[in-house]
């Protein structure tokens, strides 16, 4: 078989996700929102944060009582340009969308909005929330505490999260700048890929339980830990460590629900969102003009034998455009099979493929 | 000789810097401020951004007309929580202090302040401005475009700046968290050190004019370029590239004076400053409490054979405390000799050492 992917009509996938979540107890509007954010990640080619985890991350956690499908999301502090939300242990998508919307509203009023949200859960791809700012001609920022799998330089054990920083900004081109990065060198998924291919991983990705470098991907056991961006001290791991702490301070510190060092079933995930209204600083057209010399220089710097240099988010934008035009998104057949089973279990109609 | 450093009384160094700058045409108050920011970097052990460059970076640039000692610093846009400054090609210290003070003022009113400043010049160590927020129980952020010496992954040539991100935040300990990082793997100074020691540099620090990795430090010529944090694509260089662009967007994009791709004698340096008032989010005491489990986990994660793990800024804080208590800061004898010459040239009294 050429590809393990099944082409699924986008509109059917959106509706299926919505129905599944609604059946799990999520109010219709929140189910629609969550399904949209997940499918958006698939459209952009970020399968790791798309519908692949719809059942195991979200539906199952609701069923186990770890996520409240009807959370009491409350604003616990509210200033002109800053606010704090208690996410009521709801779906991170619902908490994140509400918090970023509030940041955008504040930016409309004062120029900037910054909202910290705690007591939340996994919110999918950070890029989505940052990109919400784009249609308002704002720069958007989204951060979240991640799973606790990171050691710090000179240390061992999984003590900090694979925290995420996402930033979106308009450019002079049809595609926006969209950075969406974990503050670790790589995600754990890269070890799985190397293991399947029987290849070693480079030094600087992870350390074992005693703090020694790992190059055999099968040694990423529960005592091993990933390393912050930079990897080794001589390659700037202290910078990646500092960025990880920065995200922790702005999310779990300001939300009051605790940093990634405290992420467990009690305290939950924390996020932070910022919106900066460009025309509070300068006319938006001038801002766009100032982006062009940078993008032009980046494109021009391609080495003769190499491929075009892409700015962060450029390829994802092109892919999403292409898939939207086709009206179809590829989904791994195992995921589709899982959807069929979940549909049967939850008594939801299944129409993602035309097969009986 | 054990050390090439001369112990200089802090108060004399502060006054000497002030007198030298004043004689170069800088108003007394601005000269005092600039000297304080420079000496503060030396106290923290950041000699690369301290008084070492007082003469060549600042006094000489004023004398050559590249820096205006009496700039017309203007607020060109002013919203409740956002503003833009035209630095009038003044000393970056003066522009930076004014802009960060404005961000703090806005944060006091609305919760957050964000100020972009352009048409400025080198502002020394980014940490200083971020740390201005600390005494107000705020989180501080400072960014600046840096010298254009960076290539992007898959590219060659020096097209982007060694842009800087600095963040300061209170903690549960006597020392604050202070991150102050260039978005490159290392600074050019590390090549000088390796060259002097006759040692190769690791792959991932720089590329030659054709985009090939450099490991011989003497090959960092004018066509060669430093690499963004991560270094190689497999170690996350796209993340460092994305962070470099983020700083460019928030500084030169929002200031309207252009990104690091446009830094030249016409457009100048751009900065950005943010202040977040902690008690706009939650009681400051609760915030401090939430920092402790993270710091405790970091300290506890030390490997048995290793040294204590320090959080960003911890060592610098300890060093500054020690030097303040002693009232003395070490300055390289060549720098002291340069001060003696500059004092004679500008007819300023020299009293940094007791030698005749």
Contacts between the chains, C-beta under 8 A, distances in Angstrom:
chain1	res1	chain2	res2	distance
A	76	B	282	7.7
A	77	B	280	6.6
A	77	B	281	5.6
A	77	B	282	6.2
A	79	B	110	6.1
A	79	B	111	3.5
A	79	B	277	7.7
A	79	B	280	4.1
A	80	B	80	6.3
A	80	B	81	7.0
A	80	B	109	7.2
A	80	B	110	3.8
A	80	B	111	6.2
A	81	B	80	6.9
A	81	B	81	4.1
A	81	B	110	4.0
A	81	B	111	4.7
A	81	B	112	4.4
A	81	B	280	8.0
A	82	B	110	7.2
A	82	B	111	2.9
A	82	B	112	5.2
A	82	B	276	6.9
A	82	B	277	7.1
A	82	B	280	4.0
A	82	B	281	6.0
A	83	B	111	7.9
A	83	B	281	7.7
A	84	B	281	4.7
A	84	B	282	6.0
A	109	B	80	7.2
A	110	B	79	6.1
A	110	B	80	3.8
A	110	B	81	4.0
A	110	B	82	7.2
A	110	B	110	5.3
A	111	B	79	3.5
A	111	B	80	6.2
A	111	B	81	4.7
A	111	B	82	2.9
A	111	B	83	7.9
A	111	B	114	7.2
A	112	B	81	4.4
A	112	B	82	5.2
A	112	B	112	5.2
A	112	B	113	7.6
A	112	B	114	4.9
A	113	B	112	7.6
A	114	B	111	7.1
A	114	B	112	4.9
A	114	B	276	6.3
A	116	B	281	5.5
A	139	B	249	6.6
A	139	B	250	7.1
A	139	B	254	7.7
A	151	B	301	6.5
A	152	B	298	5.6
A	152	B	301	6.1
A	152	B	309	5.7
A	153	B	309	7.3
A	154	B	302	6.6
A	154	B	303	6.8
A	154	B	306	5.2
A	154	B	307	6.5
A	154	B	309	4.7
A	155	B	298	6.8
A	155	B	301	3.4
A	155	B	302	5.7
A	155	B	303	6.4
A	155	B	306	7.7
A	155	B	309	5.0
A	156	B	301	6.0
A	156	B	303	5.2
A	157	B	301	5.1
A	159	B	297	4.2
A	159	B	298	6.4
A	159	B	300	7.7
A	159	B	301	4.9
A	160	B	294	7.3
A	160	B	297	7.5
A	160	B	298	7.7
A	167	B	242	7.6
A	167	B	246	5.1
A	167	B	249	7.8
A	169	B	249	4.8
A	169	B	253	7.2
A	177	B	245	6.1
A	177	B	249	6.6
A	179	B	239	7.8
A	179	B	242	3.7
A	179	B	243	7.3
A	179	B	245	7.3
A	179	B	246	6.1
A	181	B	236	7.8
A	181	B	238	8.0
A	181	B	239	4.5
A	181	B	242	6.2
A	185	B	230	7.3
A	185	B	235	5.7
A	185	B	236	4.9
A	186	B	236	6.8
A	202	B	234	5.6
A	202	B	235	6.7
A	204	B	235	5.8
A	205	B	235	8.0
A	210	B	303	6.6
A	210	B	304	7.9
A	211	B	303	3.8
A	211	B	306	7.2
A	229	B	229	6.2
A	229	B	230	6.1
A	229	B	236	5.1
A	229	B	239	5.6
A	229	B	240	7.3
A	230	B	185	7.4
A	230	B	229	6.1
A	230	B	230	7.2
A	230	B	235	7.9
A	230	B	236	8.0
A	231	B	235	5.5
A	231	B	236	7.8
A	234	B	202	5.7
A	235	B	185	5.7
A	235	B	202	6.8
A	235	B	204	5.9
A	235	B	205	8.0
A	235	B	230	7.9
A	235	B	231	5.5
A	235	B	235	6.6
A	236	B	181	7.8
A	236	B	185	4.9
A	236	B	186	6.8
A	236	B	229	5.2
A	236	B	230	8.0
A	236	B	231	7.8
A	238	B	181	8.0
A	238	B	312	6.9
A	239	B	179	7.8
A	239	B	181	4.5
A	239	B	229	5.6
A	240	B	229	7.3
A	241	B	312	7.2
A	242	B	167	7.6
A	242	B	179	3.7
A	242	B	181	6.2
A	242	B	312	4.2
A	243	B	179	7.4
A	243	B	181	8.0
A	243	B	243	7.9
A	245	B	177	6.1
A	245	B	179	7.3
A	245	B	294	7.2
A	245	B	311	6.7
A	245	B	312	6.7
A	246	B	167	5.1
A	246	B	179	6.1
A	248	B	294	6.0
A	249	B	139	6.6
A	249	B	167	7.7
A	249	B	169	4.8
A	249	B	177	6.6
A	249	B	291	7.4
A	250	B	139	7.1
A	250	B	276	7.7
A	252	B	290	6.4
A	253	B	169	7.2
A	253	B	287	5.6
A	253	B	290	5.4
A	253	B	291	6.2
A	254	B	139	7.6
A	254	B	276	7.1
A	254	B	278	7.0
A	254	B	281	4.4
A	254	B	282	6.8
A	254	B	287	6.8
A	255	B	281	7.3
A	255	B	282	7.5
A	256	B	281	7.3
A	256	B	282	4.2
A	256	B	286	5.2
A	256	B	287	6.9
A	256	B	290	6.3
A	257	B	290	7.8
A	258	B	290	5.2
A	258	B	293	6.7
A	259	B	290	6.5
A	259	B	291	7.5
A	259	B	293	6.9
A	259	B	294	4.3
A	260	B	294	7.6
A	261	B	293	5.0
A	261	B	294	4.0
A	261	B	296	7.8
A	261	B	297	4.4
A	261	B	298	7.8
A	262	B	290	7.6
A	262	B	293	5.0
A	262	B	294	7.5
A	276	B	82	6.9
A	276	B	114	6.3
A	276	B	250	7.7
A	276	B	254	7.2
A	277	B	79	7.6
A	277	B	82	7.1
A	278	B	254	7.0
A	280	B	77	6.6
A	280	B	79	4.1
A	280	B	81	8.0
A	280	B	82	4.0
A	281	B	77	5.6
A	281	B	82	6.1
A	281	B	83	7.7
A	281	B	84	4.7
A	281	B	116	5.5
A	281	B	254	4.4
A	281	B	255	7.4
A	281	B	256	7.3
A	282	B	76	7.7
A	282	B	77	6.2
A	282	B	84	6.0
A	282	B	254	6.8
A	282	B	255	7.5
A	282	B	256	4.2
A	286	B	256	5.2
A	287	B	253	5.6
A	287	B	254	6.8
A	287	B	256	6.9
A	290	B	252	6.4
A	290	B	253	5.4
A	290	B	256	6.2
A	290	B	257	7.8
A	290	B	258	5.3
A	290	B	259	6.5
A	290	B	262	7.6
A	291	B	249	7.4
A	291	B	253	6.2
A	291	B	259	7.5
A	293	B	258	6.8
A	293	B	259	6.9
A	293	B	261	5.0
A	293	B	262	5.0
A	294	B	160	7.3
A	294	B	245	7.2
A	294	B	248	6.0
A	294	B	259	4.3
A	294	B	260	7.6
A	294	B	261	4.1
A	294	B	262	7.5
A	296	B	261	7.9
A	297	B	159	4.2
A	297	B	160	7.5
A	297	B	261	4.4
A	298	B	152	5.6
A	298	B	155	6.8
A	298	B	159	6.4
A	298	B	160	7.7
A	298	B	261	7.8
A	300	B	159	7.6
A	301	B	151	6.5
A	301	B	152	6.1
A	301	B	155	3.4
A	301	B	156	6.0
A	301	B	157	5.1
A	301	B	159	4.9
A	302	B	154	6.6
A	302	B	155	5.8
A	303	B	154	6.9
A	303	B	155	6.4
A	303	B	156	5.2
A	303	B	210	6.6
A	303	B	211	3.8
A	304	B	210	7.9
A	306	B	154	5.2
A	306	B	155	7.7
A	306	B	211	7.2
A	307	B	154	6.5
A	309	B	152	5.7
A	309	B	153	7.3
A	309	B	154	4.7
A	309	B	155	5.0
A	311	B	245	6.7
A	312	B	238	6.9
A	312	B	241	7.2
A	312	B	242	4.2
A	312	B	245	6.7
